[in-house]
Amino acid sequence: MPITTCIFDAYGTLFDVAAAAREAAAEPGRAVFAEHWPRVAQDWRLKQLQYTWLRAVSDAHCDFWDVTKDGLDWALEASGLEGDPELRERLLQLYWELSAYPEVPRMLAELKEQGMNTAILSNGSPAMLDGAVQSAGIGAFLDDVLSVESVGIFKPAASVYDLVLKRFECQPDNVLFVSSNGWDAACATGFGFTTAWVNRAGEPIDRLPWVPELVLSDLTGIPEETNR
């Protein structure tokens, strides 16, 4: 069946999750943090994801903002920076204002020109996602922003992916699902979506029962892939 609906993960896919730490490190008076920011950014993201998985399997759901704060606290302590509350608050503030990757606005505009349905499907809370979409200026290119909060469990629960089918009244094979997380793209493949993994870092493929159909280095080629 033809692709009619293009769905995007948010953090790391449309929005650069390292931007908060990178921007904070470039601010005056942050020489110490400038030495540590790459590790903090990496640890922050890893713990954020790990906590969503653990909360999903243990039926201990919470708002993604709480997970984001917990992940940051772990990352700062791991780098010996837990004693700087001002830095913590600045990083959290910047996370609400994450920049989109450079190719995102044009890519989304091309999809809308093709008549595609477009939406975000994310672990993020509605408030967080609204802030990111507004900050990036891409709201005009999206038909909806879907959050796991409506089902109360994080990805990769099947009920999360099912939100797309209910919202757009389509079948799984009408959907191209795009994520920078290999595990997310793989599990969406298992759900029945056509999938694209945006592998910006050139990582190995995850050892899971399913694999993404497409592997791309960025989002530029997504409009072309929907026409296959």
Residue pairs with C-beta under 8 A, 6 or more apart in sequence:
1 171
1 173
1 174
2 174
3 116
3 174
3 175
3 176
3 194
3 226
3 227
3 228
4 116
4 117
4 168
4 170
4 174
4 175
5 116
5 117
5 118
5 119
5 164
5 168
5 170
5 174
5 175
5 176
6 111
6 116
6 117
6 118
6 119
6 175
6 176
6 178
6 222
6 226
7 118
7 119
7 120
7 121
7 146
7 164
7 175
7 176
7 177
7 178
7 193
8 14
8 118
8 119
8 120
8 121
8 177
8 178
8 179
9 120
9 121
9 122
9 177
9 178
9 179
9 180
9 181
9 184
10 120
10 122
10 123
10 124
10 129
10 132
11 17
11 98
11 122
11 123
11 124
11 132
12 45
12 179
12 180
12 181
13 178
13 179
13 180
13 181
13 198
13 219
14 100
14 101
14 104
14 120
14 132
14 136
14 138
14 219
15 98
15 99
15 100
15 101
15 132
15 136
16 98
16 99
16 100
16 101
17 41
17 44
17 45
17 98
18 38
18 41
18 45
19 94
19 98
19 99
20 41
20 91
20 94
20 95
20 97
20 98
21 37
21 38
21 40
21 41
21 44
21 91
21 94
22 37
22 41
23 94
24 30
24 33
24 37
24 87
24 90
24 91
24 94
25 33
25 34
25 37
26 34
27 90
30 87
32 81
33 40
33 81
33 84
33 87
36 79
36 80
36 81
39 75
39 78
39 79
40 75
40 76
40 79
40 81
41 75
43 71
43 74
43 75
43 78
43 79
44 71
44 72
44 74
44 75
45 71
46 71
47 70
47 71
47 74
47 75
48 67
48 68
48 70
48 71
49 181
50 71
51 67
51 70
51 71
52 64
52 67
52 123
52 154
52 155
53 154
54 60
55 61
55 62
55 67
55 154
56 153
56 154
56 155
56 157
61 152
61 153
61 154
63 125
63 149
64 123
64 124
64 125
64 128
64 148
64 149
64 154
65 125
65 127
65 128
67 123
68 92
68 95
68 128
69 92
72 88
72 91
72 92
73 82
73 88
76 82
76 84
76 87
76 88
81 87
95 128
96 128
96 131
96 132
96 135
97 131
97 132
97 135
98 132
98 135
98 136
99 135
99 136
100 136
100 137
100 138
101 218
101 219
103 218
103 219
103 220
104 136
104 138
104 219
105 136
105 137
105 138
105 141
107 219
107 220
107 222
107 223
108 118
108 138
108 141
108 142
109 141
110 223
111 118
111 141
111 222
111 223
111 226
112 118
112 141
114 223
114 226
114 227
116 226
117 143
117 168
117 170
118 141
118 142
118 143
119 142
119 143
119 144
119 145
119 146
119 164
119 167
119 168
120 129
120 133
120 142
120 144
120 145
120 146
121 146
121 160
121 161
121 163
121 164
121 177
122 129
122 145
122 146
122 147
122 148
123 147
123 148
123 154
123 155
124 132
124 147
125 147
125 149
126 145
126 147
126 149
129 145
129 147
130 145
133 139
133 142
133 145
144 167
146 163
146 164
146 167
148 154
148 155
148 157
148 160
150 163
151 157
151 159
151 160
151 163
153 159
153 160
154 160
155 161
155 184
155 187
156 183
156 184
156 187
156 188
158 191
161 177
161 187
161 188
161 191
161 193
162 191
164 170
164 175
164 177
164 193
165 171
165 172
165 175
168 174
168 175
171 192
172 191
172 192
172 193
173 192
173 193
173 194
175 193
175 194
176 193
176 194
176 195
176 196
176 222
176 225
176 226
177 185
177 188
177 193
177 194
177 195
177 196
178 185
178 195
178 196
178 198
178 219
178 222
179 185
179 188
179 195
179 196
179 197
179 198
180 197
180 198
180 199
180 200
181 197
182 197
182 199
182 203
182 205
182 206
182 212
183 206
183 208
185 195
185 196
185 197
185 212
186 195
186 197
186 206
186 208
186 209
186 210
186 211
186 212
187 208
187 210
188 195
189 195
189 210
189 211
189 212
189 213
190 208
190 209
190 210
194 213
194 214
195 212
195 213
195 214
196 212
196 213
196 214
196 215
196 216
196 222
196 225
197 205
197 212
197 214
197 215
197 216
198 216
198 217
198 218
198 219
199 215
199 216
199 217
200 217
200 218
202 217
205 211
205 212
205 215
214 225
216 222
216 225
